[in-house]
Amino acid sequence: MMLFEPIELYQGYGIFLRAGAFFFLMPFLSSPAPIMVRTAASLFMAFTFVAITVPSPDLVVPSHLVEMAVFSVREVLIGALIGFSVQFIFHLCHLAGQMISMEMGLMQSNLFNPLTRQQETVLSTGLTMLVVVLIFVTQTHHLLLFAFKRSLELMPIGAVINKTTVVETLVVDSGKIFMIALQMAAPLIAVNYIVTLSFAILGRAVPGMNILILSFGVRIFAGFSALILVFVLIVQFLIGMIHDSPERMLQFLPFR
């Protein structure tokens, strides 16, 4: 007697591909976690969800390699889409950190980011690490796994992808990254504008003063002062974005 029917094995293969693509794009699992750990986690999710989900009536074991290849690409694409929905917050923090660092004059102060394995500004690295901490502190990682299980119900393995929805979702949400990052950095941009305007007026009033050297320290001090004042608001905003990430995962499903 077989432990799994052929249709269940095929369903498990699809879940494995979707979960693998999902874990590959999760920033706190993609780079820091070894590939064996991510593969084992994908296999575990495949065995678990095969046992608790019913195969779709439209799911048929393919008879040709071409059908298998199309099926594999489709499930990887779906997993990548829902993974990008979580990665959205990290791209947002990276861009906001770059903007704030540029306004404060800290673009040259780079720090190694273990999530991306690249040299980034101190504020970009700090914000992305803060998001990881908030995800686990708020227990959102449990909701992300539940949302992945829900995705198997809303869009079962082998479902047809709506290509128009995929392109529209990617374009709209990619545009939101710049807009929201600009809103997060807006207080620092305003402070830098005031400091620059003040020193421009001071430079005209006192031509002999070295405005360029003096403005560096004042800009950093004013930037950190403003950052401390709005830091609580930034954390509250990030918590709201993190709480919305499971729902955003389902919104990225190309089934509508």
N, C-alpha and C positions, 0 to 999 in steps of 0.2 A: 504494500500500500504506500503510495507516494505521500510525503509530508505536505507538499504543495502541488496544486494542479498547475498545468502549463500556463493557464491564463493568470494565475496568481504569481507565478514566477515572472511572467512578462510585466505584470503590474509592479512587482517589487523592483524590477530593473528600471522601470520608469521613475519610481519614487527615488531610487538611488541616484539617478542622473539629476533629478530636480533638486534633491537635497545637496548633492555635491556642488552644483552650480551656486546654490544658495549659500553654502558655507564658504565657498571660494571667494565670494564677494563680501562676506561679513568681515569688517575691518579688524575686529578683535579675535578673529579665528583664521583669517586668510594667511597673513604673514607670520604672526607669532607662533601659531600652532603648526607642528610638523604635518606633512602631507599624510602620513600614516594615521595620525589622530583624526584628521578631517575625513579620511576614507572610512575609518572605523565608525565615526559618528554617522556618516551617511548610510553605511550598512545597517547600523543599529536602528536608524529611523525607518529604513526600508522594511526590515523584519517586523518592527513594531506596528507600522501603519498598515502593512498588508494584513495583519491579523485583526485590525479593528475597523477597516474600511472595506466596503463592498466594491468589486470591480465594476466599471461602467459597462452597460449593455453594448455600447458601441466599440468596446475594446476587443480586438481580434488579433490573435497571434499571426504575425506576417509570414508570408511564404517566400518572400524574396528579400535579399539584402538591401535593396533600394528602399523598400518600405521600412525596414529596420533603421536605416540611416536617417530617413526623414523623421521617424518617430523619436530617435535619439536627439536630433537637432532641436526638435520642437520642445522636448522636455527640458533640455539644457537652457533654451531661450526663456522658458517660463521661470525656471529657477533663477536665472540671471536677472530677470525683471523684478522679482520679489526681493532678491538680494540688493539690487540697486535702490529699492525703496527704503531699505535700512541704511545703506551707504549714503543716502541723500543727506542725512544729518552730519556725517563726517565731512563730506564735501563742503557743506555749508560752514562748518566751524573752521575748516582749512582756509576758505576764501575770506571769512570774516577776520581770522587771525592775521592773514596777509594784509588786509586793508588797515587794520588797527596798527600793525607793526610799521607800515609805511607812514601812517600819520604821526606816529610817535618817534620816528627815526630809528627804529630797531630792526631794519631789514637785514643788517649785517650780522646781527646776533643770532646765529643759527644753532640748532640743537637737533640731535639725532632722534627721529621719531620711530619708536619700535613697531608701530602699527603699519607704517608704510615703508620702513627701512630706508628712509631718505632724510637728508638734511633739510629741516624746515625752520621757520622762525620760532622763537620761544613761545610766543602767544598761540600760534597755530598748533604746536605740539601740546601745549597746556590745555587748550580747548578740546582737542580730540581725546586726550586722556581723561578729561573731565566727563565727557560724554560716556566713555566706557564705564567709569565709576558710577555715574547716575543710572545707567542701564541696569546694573546689578543691584544697586541700592534700592531702586524702585521696583525690583522684581519683574522688570519688563522682559527679561530674557525668557521667562516662562510664557508670557503672552505671545512672544514671537514664535515659540514652538507651537502654541495652540493655533496661532494664525496660519502657520504652515499646514497644520492638520486640516484647518478649515478650507485652505486653498484646494486640498484634494477633494473636498466635497463640492465646492463651487465650480471648480474646473478639474474634473477627474483626469486620471492618466489616459492619454489618447485623445483628449478633446481637441477640437479645431480652434486654431488661433485666429482672432479677428485682427488682421494686419493694420487696418485703419486705426483701431483703438491703440495698438502698440505705438505707432508713430506719434499719434496725438498726445498720448500720455507722456512719452519721453520728451517731446518738445515743450509741453506746458510745464512739467515739473523741473526740467533743466533750466528753464527761464526763471523759475522761482528761486533757484539757488542764489543767483546774483542779487535779486531783489531783496531777499530776506537777509543775506549777508550784509548788504548795504544798510539795511535798517539796524542791524546789530552794531555796525561800526559808525552809525550816524552821530552819536554823541561825541565820539573821539574826532570825527571829521569836523564837527562844529567847533570844538575846542581848538583844534589845530588852525582852523580858519581865523578864529579870534586872536590867537597868539601871533600868527603870521601878519594879520592886519595891524596889530598893535606894534610889532617891531618895524613894520613898513613905515608907520607914522613916526615912530621914534627915530628911525634912520633919517627921515627927512628933517626932523627937528634937531637932531644931534649928529651932523655928518661925520664927526671924528670918531664916533663909537663903533667898535667892531661888532656889528649886529649879527653877523653870521655865526661867530663862535658863541656869543652870548645866548643866541636863540636855541642852540642845541640843548643845553641844560634845562632851560625854561620849558621847552616843548616836551621833554621827557617827564619833567616833574608835573606839568599840567596834565599830560596824558595819563600818567599813573593815578593822579588824583581823581580825574574823571572816571577812569576804569574802576577804581575802588567804589565810587558812588553808584555806578550802574551795574556792578558785578552781580548783585542780588537779582536785579531784573533780568540779566542775561541767563543766570541759572534757572530762574523761574520759566523763562521762555524755552530753554533747552529741555526742561522737564516736560513742558507741554508738548513739544515736538516729539519727545521720546514716547510719551503716552499715546500719541497719535500714530506711531510707527506701525503697530499691528494692523490698524485700520487702513493705513496707507499701503501695506502689503497686499491687502485684498483689492484695493482700488487699482493696483497695477496689473491685476490679472486680466489678460486680453480675451475675456469671454463675452463682453457686452456687445 
